[in-house]
Amino acid sequence: MRVAIDIRRAGDFGVGTYIRNILNQIARTDHETEYLLIGQQRHVQEFDPLPENFKLLEYGSAPGSFHTHMHLPFLLRKHGVDILHMPWFYAPAVVPSRLVLTVHDLTDVLAPPVGATPLVQAGRLYFARRALARADRILAVSHSSKRELSRVFGVPEEKIEVVYNALDERFLREPMPTDADRVLERHAVTDPFVLYAGNIKPQKNLPRLIEAFAVAKADLRDHPLYAGLKLLLIGDSAEEHSDLRRAVLRSRVQGEVRFLGFVPHPVLRVFYSRAAAFLFPSLYEGFGLPPLEAMAHGTPVLTSNESSLPEVFADAALLVNPENVFEIARGIRQILTEDATREALIRRGHNLVRKYSWERSADQVRAVYRSVLAEHPPKKKNRHPCLFLNECMSAPPCATHPVTASTRELMPQERTGKSACPTDPLTPEQFQFPILVPGHREWKMRGPDGARQAAVKQ
């Protein structure tokens, strides 16, 4: 079995965590299947050292680009790929193998990126629907995502397999920085703080979080420990998000809310471990990795009772209505001031982290590969060089390709030449006319003298 996995987003948040951990686990347990990794050397460096059955298929084009849609299918066919695993929503326009998709959530297609034109959004929806219809199996990271896929796109539920995410292994094997106090000093953090970490997107509900923090801080202004409470937001830069700046000004907490932008992984661990609480009142998530990361550092978590979050975190987090600012504020106060609630959430959080396992998830993914291949055994592959456009553009093909009546009608006057096929050469006496290879839009022929003499269009 030969499986191609697209790793071009291995360095991203969220999707990158999934790609890194799934592939590292597969590499530890599967030394027989051939794996082709679609990407570049810089993407391979995101992984642990890989065994010999993992090889890089050098590919520099961006995911979703026109070149990916048109050129990648030829590479997959050339390398005899049995299964293509796209670990996010999209796939090339044509997939010459079995297709497995991982869908994390529907944000990419239902919430157009800032500045996207209606035409671009229509294209995104078209290719998403096409990929879902073409996929032999779809992996969802929660039952909530599975239901959404079925409801929005009409995907049969029996086609969808739930494979949960887990804690990024880097949090388990990398030691906590020993200079945590100095890290906080370098970032001028001296007061108690509550933390948000993640992307800055509309569904993250950050304007309401800022408003709720302002309400909670006003209620705690005389508290002996939390009178100087701050809200720290880690992730994207806030410069392009005017709605967040307006929320800060409107709530009059200019000096109490800080946007730290991106921080290195060891620094993020320090903030996770020192936060009084982790706040994640998101409106929509496919799984929700940041709360799990905070729980692994012994930090109590507040999150929303919407989408997948109640399914994933259950009673290990304090669940609130993310559309109610005052309910979020009450939750913040409750976590900070009720010791019994804090201790219970910390204990349940540690137990929940152990519930999810990348090893188990990788075994499920491999089982899906085997199942897909068993249901659809690979056809005998014709590896004939003449099946590929770049090898058929400059010389006549071989005798193994049939000539139909329709192609005869398109042929120009008879010409002779040498076959490009190294396995089935034709002599000039045998070859008296050009033959179209099925699927080629244009086949250009050279005569015996090497000059381009004719073009046949299909």
Residue pairs with C-beta under 8 A, 6 or more apart in sequence:
1 33
1 34
1 82
1 83
1 369
1 370
1 373
2 33
2 34
2 35
2 36
2 79
2 80
2 81
2 82
2 83
3 33
3 34
3 35
3 36
3 81
3 82
3 83
3 84
3 85
3 369
4 35
4 36
4 37
4 38
4 57
4 76
4 79
4 81
4 83
4 84
4 85
4 97
5 19
5 23
5 35
5 36
5 37
5 38
5 85
5 87
6 38
6 39
6 63
6 84
6 85
6 86
6 87
7 19
7 23
7 37
7 38
7 39
7 43
7 44
7 46
7 47
8 38
8 39
8 40
8 43
8 59
8 62
8 63
9 15
9 16
9 19
9 63
9 87
9 88
10 16
10 19
10 20
10 23
10 39
10 43
10 46
10 47
11 42
11 43
11 46
13 198
13 199
14 104
14 199
14 289
15 87
15 88
15 104
16 46
17 165
17 168
17 289
18 87
18 102
18 104
18 141
18 165
19 46
19 87
20 46
20 47
20 168
20 169
21 166
21 168
21 169
21 358
21 361
21 362
22 87
22 358
22 361
22 362
22 365
23 37
23 47
24 47
24 48
24 169
24 358
25 358
25 359
25 361
25 362
26 35
26 362
26 365
26 366
27 35
27 47
27 48
27 50
27 51
27 54
29 359
29 362
29 363
29 366
30 53
30 366
31 51
31 53
32 53
33 53
33 366
33 369
34 53
34 55
35 53
35 54
35 55
36 55
36 56
36 57
36 79
36 81
37 43
37 44
37 54
37 55
37 56
37 57
38 57
38 59
38 72
39 56
39 57
39 58
39 59
40 56
40 58
40 59
40 60
41 56
41 58
44 50
44 56
57 75
57 79
59 72
59 75
61 67
61 68
61 71
61 72
62 68
63 88
63 90
64 90
64 127
68 92
69 92
69 93
69 94
69 127
70 93
72 92
73 92
73 93
73 94
73 95
73 96
74 388
74 389
74 390
76 84
76 92
76 95
76 96
76 97
77 96
77 97
77 387
77 388
78 383
78 388
80 381
80 383
81 96
81 97
82 97
82 98
82 373
82 378
83 97
83 98
83 99
83 100
83 369
83 372
83 373
84 91
84 95
84 97
84 98
84 99
84 100
85 100
85 101
85 102
85 365
85 369
86 99
86 100
86 101
86 102
86 131
87 102
88 101
88 102
88 103
88 104
88 108
89 101
89 103
89 104
89 108
89 109
89 128
89 131
90 127
90 128
90 131
91 99
91 101
91 127
91 130
91 131
91 134
91 135
93 127
93 130
95 134
97 378
98 136
98 372
98 373
98 376
98 378
99 131
99 134
99 135
99 136
100 135
100 136
100 137
100 138
100 139
100 368
100 369
100 372
101 131
101 132
101 135
101 137
101 138
101 139
102 138
102 139
102 140
102 141
102 163
103 138
103 139
103 140
103 141
103 145
103 149
103 286
104 141
104 145
104 286
104 287
105 141
105 145
105 148
105 284
105 285
105 286
105 287
105 308
106 145
106 148
106 149
106 152
106 286
107 201
107 203
107 284
107 286
108 124
108 128
109 124
109 125
109 128
110 152
111 201
111 202
111 203
112 120
112 121
112 124
116 124
128 153
129 153
132 138
132 149
132 153
132 155
135 159
136 372
136 375
136 376
137 159
137 160
137 161
137 368
137 371
137 372
138 149
138 155
138 159
138 160
138 161
139 160
139 161
139 162
139 163
139 365
139 368
140 146
140 149
140 160
140 161
140 162
140 163
140 286
141 162
141 163
141 164
141 165
141 286
141 287
141 308
142 162
142 164
142 286
142 287
142 308
142 311
142 312
143 162
143 308
143 311
144 286
144 307
144 308
144 311
145 162
145 286
145 287
145 308
146 157
146 160
146 162
149 155
149 160
150 156
150 157
150 160
161 364
161 368
163 361
163 364
163 365
163 368
164 287
164 312
164 356
164 361
165 287
165 289
165 292
165 356
165 361
166 292
166 356
166 357
166 358
166 361
167 289
167 292
167 293
167 296
167 353
167 356
168 289
168 293
169 358
170 265
171 269
171 293
171 296
171 297
172 296
174 265
174 266
174 269
176 269
176 270
176 273
177 183
177 266
177 267
177 269
177 270
180 270
180 273
180 274
183 266
183 267
183 270
184 190
184 270
184 274
187 260
187 267
189 230
189 232
191 228
191 229
191 230
192 225
192 226
192 228
192 229
192 230
192 276
193 229
193 230
193 231
193 232
193 274
193 275
193 276
194 213
194 229
194 230
194 231
194 232
194 275
194 276
194 277
194 278
194 279
194 332
194 336
195 231
195 232
195 233
195 234
195 271
195 272
195 275
195 277
195 278
195 279
195 294
195 299
196 204
196 206
196 209
196 231
196 232
196 233
196 234
196 235
196 278
196 279
196 280
197 233
197 234
197 235
197 268
197 271
197 272
197 278
197 290
197 293
197 294
198 204
198 234
198 235
198 280
198 282
198 290
199 235
199 236
200 206
200 233
200 235
200 236
200 238
200 241
200 244
202 283
203 282
203 283
203 284
203 285
204 282
204 283
205 281
205 282
205 283
205 304
205 322
206 233
206 241
206 244
206 247
207 243
207 244
207 246
207 247
208 281
208 322
208 323
208 325
208 328
209 231
209 279
209 281
209 328
210 231
210 244
210 247
210 248
210 251
210 253
210 257
211 247
211 250
211 251
211 325
212 281
212 325
212 326
212 328
212 329
212 332
213 231
213 251
213 253
213 256
213 257
213 279
213 329
213 332
214 251
214 252
214 253
214 256
215 325
215 326
215 329
216 229
216 329
216 330
216 332
216 333
216 336
217 229
217 253
217 256
219 329
219 333
220 226
220 227
220 229
220 333
220 336
220 337
221 227
223 336
223 337
226 276
226 336
226 337
229 256
229 276
229 336
230 256
230 257
230 258
231 253
231 256
231 257
231 258
231 279
232 258
232 260
232 271
232 275
233 257
233 258
233 259
233 260
234 260
234 261
234 262
234 263
234 268
234 271
235 261
235 262
236 261
236 262
237 259
237 261
237 262
238 244
238 245
238 259
238 261
244 259
248 254
248 257
263 271
269 297
272 278
272 293
272 294
272 296
272 297
272 299
273 297
273 298
273 299
275 294
275 299
276 335
276 336
277 299
277 300
277 301
277 302
277 332
277 335
277 336
278 290
278 291
278 294
278 299
278 300
278 301
278 302
279 302
279 328
279 332
280 288
280 290
280 291
280 294
280 301
280 302
280 303
280 304
280 309
281 302
281 303
281 304
281 320
281 322
281 328
282 288
282 303
282 304
282 306
282 307
282 309
282 322
283 304
283 306
283 307
283 322
283 323
284 306
284 307
285 307
285 308
285 309
285 312
286 307
286 308
287 308
287 312
288 303
288 308
288 309
288 312
288 313
291 301
291 303
291 309
291 313
291 317
292 312
292 313
292 352
292 353
292 356
294 301
294 349
295 301
295 316
295 317
295 346
295 349
295 350
295 352
295 353
296 349
296 350
296 353
298 346
298 349
298 350
299 346
299 349
300 318
300 335
300 341
300 342
300 345
300 346
300 349
301 313
301 316
301 317
301 318
301 345
301 349
302 317
302 318
302 320
302 328
302 331
302 332
302 335
303 309
303 313
303 317
303 318
303 319
303 320
304 319
304 320
304 321
304 322
305 319
305 320
305 321
305 322
306 322
309 317
309 319
310 319
313 319
313 352
314 352
315 348
316 345
316 348
316 349
316 351
316 352
317 345
317 349
318 331
318 334
318 335
318 341
318 345
320 327
320 328
320 330
320 331
321 327
321 328
322 328
334 341
335 341
335 342
335 345
336 342
384 398
384 400
384 421
384 423
385 391
385 392
385 420
385 421
385 422
385 423
386 392
386 397
386 398
386 401
386 420
386 421
386 437
387 437
389 440
391 420
392 420
392 437
392 440
392 443
393 442
393 443
393 444
394 420
394 444
394 446
395 417
395 418
395 419
395 420
395 445
395 446
396 417
396 418
396 419
396 420
396 426
396 431
396 434
396 435
396 445
397 419
397 420
397 421
397 435
397 437
398 419
398 420
398 421
398 423
398 424
398 425
398 426
399 419
399 424
399 426
399 430
399 431
400 421
400 424
401 435
401 437
401 438
403 433
403 435
403 436
407 435
407 436
407 458
408 433
410 436
410 456
410 457
410 458
411 433
411 434
411 456
412 434
412 454
412 456
413 454
414 432
414 433
415 433
415 434
415 445
415 447
415 453
415 454
416 428
416 431
416 432
416 447
416 448
417 428
417 431
417 445
417 446
417 447
417 448
418 425
418 426
418 428
418 431
418 448
419 425
419 426
419 431
428 448
434 443
434 445
434 454
434 456
436 443
436 456
436 458
437 443
440 458
441 457
441 458
442 455
442 456
442 457
442 458
443 455
443 456
443 458
444 452
444 454
444 455
444 456
445 452
445 453
445 454
445 455
445 456
446 452
446 453
447 453
